[in-house]
Amino acid sequence: MEEAVIRKLIKTAVRQLSYSYAPYSHFKVGAALLAENGTIYTGCNIENAAYTPTNCAERTAFFKAVSEGVRTFKAICIAGGMNGKLTDYTAPCGVCRQVMMEFCSPEEFEIILAKGADDYKMYKLKDLMPLGFGPGNLREGRHEEV
């Protein structure tokens, strides 16, 4: 992936921290999701007093894109930290990884974890979700009889 695209995704994800609604954990997260068509969908985490309805930044971005008919993606950048301060890399939770498995190629989809424009790590989805379960697992002929 081109350095200019990576920097744009990082800048966009960091900007989303300001929209985060995290009055309980104070852990703000921003995400920038790059679709195959070049559109960037944004997301922030949105907490809820009942906790269970809380939605992560990554899923917010995916759900925005899917709700607009987009279902193919190239990469996502995630940035987060306590009170919005980027002191460490923020990896996607298990639920977000599962959502990524639904719409992305584990071998091709890139996940950028950023602490800043010059401080980031890149992974493939397969690295963060080894032996992941996705739509391909439900195709006929995929499983043997037990």
C-alpha positions in Angstrom: 0.0 0.0 0.0 1.3 3.5 -0.9 2.7 5.5 2.0 0.4 8.5 1.0 -2.7 6.3 1.4 -1.4 5.0 4.8 -0.8 8.5 6.0 -4.3 9.6 4.9 -5.9 6.7 6.7 -3.9 7.4 9.9 -4.9 11.1 9.8 -8.5 10.2 9.2 -8.6 7.7 12.1 -6.9 10.1 14.5 -9.4 12.8 13.6 -12.2 10.4 14.5 -11.1 10.4 18.1 -12.7 13.7 18.6 -16.1 12.2 17.8 -15.7 9.3 20.1 -18.4 8.9 22.8 -16.6 7.2 25.7 -17.9 8.7 28.9 -17.5 5.5 30.9 -14.1 4.0 29.8 -12.6 7.2 28.5 -10.8 5.0 25.9 -11.4 6.8 22.6 -11.0 4.9 19.3 -11.1 6.2 15.7 -11.2 4.1 12.5 -10.7 4.8 8.8 -11.9 2.0 6.5 -10.7 2.0 2.9 -13.1 0.4 0.4 -12.0 -1.2 -2.8 -13.6 1.8 -4.7 -11.3 4.2 -2.8 -13.9 5.7 -0.5 -12.9 6.0 3.2 -15.6 5.3 5.7 -15.0 6.6 9.3 -16.0 5.3 12.7 -15.6 6.1 16.4 -16.5 4.1 19.4 -19.9 4.8 20.9 -20.4 3.7 24.5 -23.7 3.1 26.3 -24.5 3.1 30.0 -25.8 -0.5 29.6 -22.4 -1.5 28.1 -23.7 -4.3 25.9 -25.0 -1.8 23.2 -21.6 -0.2 22.9 -20.2 -0.2 19.4 -16.5 -0.2 18.4 -15.1 2.3 15.9 -14.2 -0.5 13.5 -17.7 -1.9 13.3 -19.2 1.6 13.1 -17.1 2.2 9.9 -18.0 -1.2 8.5 -21.7 -0.8 9.2 -21.7 2.7 7.6 -20.2 1.3 4.5 -22.4 -1.8 4.3 -25.5 0.3 4.9 -24.5 2.2 1.7 -24.1 -0.9 -0.4 -20.3 -1.3 -0.1 -19.0 -4.7 0.7 -15.4 -4.9 -0.5 -12.5 -3.4 1.4 -8.8 -3.0 1.3 -7.6 -1.8 4.7 -8.6 -0.2 8.0 -6.6 2.0 10.3 -7.3 2.0 14.0 -6.0 4.6 16.5 -7.0 4.8 20.2 -6.1 5.5 23.7 -7.2 6.7 27.1 -8.7 10.2 26.8 -7.7 10.1 23.1 -4.0 10.0 23.8 -2.2 7.6 21.5 0.3 5.9 23.8 0.1 2.4 22.4 -1.3 0.4 19.4 -5.0 -0.3 19.6 -5.8 -3.7 18.1 -9.4 -4.6 17.1 -11.4 -6.7 19.5 -12.6 -10.2 18.6 -16.0 -9.1 17.5 -14.5 -6.6 15.1 -12.1 -9.2 13.8 -15.1 -11.4 13.1 -16.9 -8.6 11.2 -13.8 -8.2 9.1 -13.8 -11.9 8.3 -17.3 -11.5 6.9 -16.4 -8.8 4.4 -12.6 -9.1 3.8 -10.0 -11.5 2.4 -7.9 -12.7 5.3 -4.9 -12.9 3.0 -5.3 -9.4 1.5 -7.1 -7.1 4.0 -4.6 -4.9 5.8 -5.0 -3.6 9.4 -3.0 -0.6 10.3 -2.5 0.1 14.1 -1.3 3.7 14.5 0.1 5.8 17.3 0.9 8.6 14.9 1.7 9.4 11.2 5.2 7.9 11.6 4.5 5.3 14.2 2.3 2.4 13.0 2.3 -1.3 12.4 0.6 -3.2 9.6 -0.9 -6.7 9.7 -3.0 -8.9 7.4 -6.3 -10.0 8.8 -5.0 -13.6 8.7 -2.3 -12.6 11.2 -4.8 -11.3 13.7 -7.5 -13.9 13.1 -5.7 -17.2 12.3 -8.1 -20.0 11.5 -10.9 -17.5 11.2 -14.4 -18.5 10.4 -16.0 -16.6 7.5 -18.4 -17.0 4.6 -16.2 -19.5 2.8 -16.6 -21.9 5.7 -20.4 -22.2 4.9 -20.0 -23.0 1.2 -21.2 -26.5 0.2 -18.5 -29.1 0.0 -16.3 -27.2 2.4 -16.8 -29.5 5.4 -16.5 -33.3 5.6 -19.1 -35.5 7.2 -18.3 -36.4 10.8 
